[in-house]
Amino acid sequence: MSGNGSLSGPGRLSGPGSLGDASTQPAGAATVRQGLLVDEPLAQYATRHGLKPSAARPPLFSYIAQIWQRRHFVVGFATARNVAMYTEARLGQLWQVLTPLLNAGVYFLIFGVLLGTNRGFPAGLFLPFLVTGVFVFNYTQRSILVASRVMHDSLPLIRALHFPRACLPLGYVIIELQQLLLSFAVLFLIVLGTGEPFTWYWLLILPVLALQTLFNVGASLIVARWGAGFDDVSQLLPFLVRTWMYTPGVLFSLQALSLTALGALRSHPTIAYLLQINPAAVYITLIRYALLANERAITAGTKPYNYRLCQIYRVFPVRNPYNVAYCHPIVTDTGLWLWGVGWAVLALVIGFIFFWRAEVRYGRG
Amino acid sequence: MADPMVVVDDLHVVYRVYGTGGDRGNAPSALLRMVRRQSRPSIREVHAIRGMSFVAYRGDAVGVIGRNGSGKSTLLRAIAGLLPPEQGAVYTDGHAALLGVNAALLDDLTGEKNVVLGCLAMGMPPAEVKAAYPSIVDFSGVGDFVNLAMKTYSTGMGSRLRFAIASAKSHDILLVDEALATGDAEFRRKSHARIEELREQAGTVFLVAHNLNEIEETCNRVIWLEKGKIVQAGDDVLGIIDAYLEAAGGEPRVRTTADA
């Protein structure tokens, strides 16, 4: 301790003190440290000694570098969370596989058996079509829903340790990716079980999932910032996402709606186009195309356009499902890929900048 | 003259608290509010810090004292950059790490995972984490509990582990908010030694504690807060503590000569 033995009065009163006080106080070596103030404007003093505002966000590129430096944290965090998720369930990690299976079962029961929406599908083709859609959509759905709560739920961690906050939504997307890979193992078995062949087309799944992951990261970052600001977001979001799921293209065939003579969207090509280019439909359609040989056979545009054969499909879709290949597609294959890349880049750039701009506010709660 | 590490310049911090007072917060009143196009009337502003200025230097251990609600924890959170200032600014040299009593890390993960992830989050490379792991667990003294989920820990064990993790890396500025209060005597001795060590590594430590003994033993400066303002601040640790006790209606401390 530094010479406190004397009976000299306590340190100077800083009182309502602020900048004004500091500058009016008499200068002198003794007073400089005594009252914990200095004899020049503090902002100027801090700048002169190279101090930085504590609540300043880092520049964008050094922020990205910081995240890259924490990559081990992001992956470790995701893996540990994933393992811990089912520790209290008796079936434990088995739920990682059971959850997607049960999901697919429920949707098949409702849409395949009870409602019979497999109209327009040759028998046996609806199950793989549906399950693929559910699993792929589930990836985006869960990424977004979890992201809406992540900043709120991780508040203790945010307040305890200093790290780029984007690591958190990023980590949760990786959790979902790890779960998706497991559900894809299940999906492959279901698909092979329905008699689909294993082909080189399956390799196309990898770039599509990569694009979808980028899109999910971007969307999660946007939603994470909203969710950090308003709790209402995490309440409302499940309804929005569920509505999104029921748009044609995910559970229902968009082709059957827009290309057949009795389809609800037959005279609304613009709406059909917009539904097809929505990110969920883009990635799901691309995955289905890669995974399912039967789906490729009943995708419009895979054969040269033929007016007569296409008309036969339009009028008798149930009896001539394969004729749809001779019709014009809603969006071409190339178009879908371009939209897939576009959505991924757009979401990632906007999401990242949007999230980064609020970086210093996340600890506020 | 020593380098300044923390400069607090006319700092004001305002909390906005939702859903308190007047408004009962039920559905009809929320609807009525929307119909009348009122913005949430239930927002209450709490002016937690009302103009503080001080400078802390490299190697300082600054004790922050004051009654409950005087703004001690808010001040530390503002220094850590977790609460943006309403007015004024906080300047720091490097990042400030805040260590609080409620800073649960990842409750449903094991102590082991918390150590590893906590260190990685602070930016330590994996190899360094591996090397530091035994000493962190050893320092925390949680023993076999390290393999159990952190939510099974007692308050004391939890705060010991958190302190061990946060102090594993040498921070430029360490903010300790009552984090040592729940530890036992042995841990308190160890953590004091660790704080001394951090100070010697040319860092700055801020310590909030209701236990004035702890402040006297550890700190070379004291800031006394009252209602969001500084009452006294300076090097005279014993003098300020005595003045604080007198104001609070307590007896001045009786010290043996060894203390002074």
Interface residues (C-beta under 8 A of the other chain):
Chain A: M1 S2 N4 G5 L7 S8 G9 P10 G11 R12 L13 S14 G15 P16 G17 S18 L19 D21 A22 V32 R33 Q34 G35 L36 L37 V38 L42 A43 Y45 A46 T47 H49 G50 L51 K52 P53 S54 A55 A56 Q66 Q69 R70 H72 F73 G76 F77 A80 R81 A84 T87 P156 L157 I158 R159 A160 L161 H162 F163 C167 V360 R361 G363 R364
Chain B: M1 D3 P4 M5 V6 V7 V8 D9 D10 R50 G51 M52 S53 F54 V55 A56 Y57 R77 A78 I79 A80 G81 L82 L83 P84 P85 G88 A89 V90 Y91 T92 D93 H95 A96 A97 L98 L99 G100 N102 A103 A104 L105 L106 D107 D108 L109 K113 V116 L117 G118 L120 A121 M122 G123 P125 P126 A149 R162 A166 N220 R221 V222 I223 K229 I230 V231 Q232 A233 G234 D235 D236 V237 L238 G239 I240 D242 A243 A260
